[in-house]
Amino acid sequence: MCDEGDCWMKINSAGVVLAYYREKYKLTLEQVCDGICSGSTLSRLENGNRCVDFLTSSLLLERIGKTVSQFE
């Protein structure tokens, strides 16, 4: 686990957003995380077991067609 200061959003919020849109757009873990992080990392993010930093969250959100500013 990382310090709260290192997390872009609260752990559960980031995961909920990523999981919701990934499922809404019928994307696999691999489609969203390819070249950004591992599938297991994205799964842990979605399940609230890992925090996400700003850069990673930006890249993952961009992959699903969203921007960080939509969730700040």
Residue pairs with C-beta under 8 A, 6 or more apart in sequence:
1 50
1 51
2 51
2 53
4 51
6 51
6 53
7 14
7 51
7 52
7 53
8 14
8 51
8 52
8 53
8 54
8 56
8 57
8 68
9 17
9 52
9 57
9 71
11 48
11 49
11 50
11 51
11 52
12 48
13 71
14 45
14 51
14 52
14 57
15 45
15 46
15 47
15 48
15 52
16 46
17 61
17 66
17 71
18 32
18 42
18 45
18 46
18 60
18 61
18 64
19 46
21 64
21 65
21 66
22 29
22 32
22 46
22 64
25 64
25 65
27 64
29 39
29 42
29 43
30 39
31 63
32 42
32 60
32 63
32 64
33 39
33 41
33 42
33 60
33 63
36 56
36 59
36 60
36 63
37 56
37 60
41 50
42 60
44 50
45 51
45 52
45 60
52 60
54 68
57 68
58 67
58 68
61 67
61 68
61 70
61 71
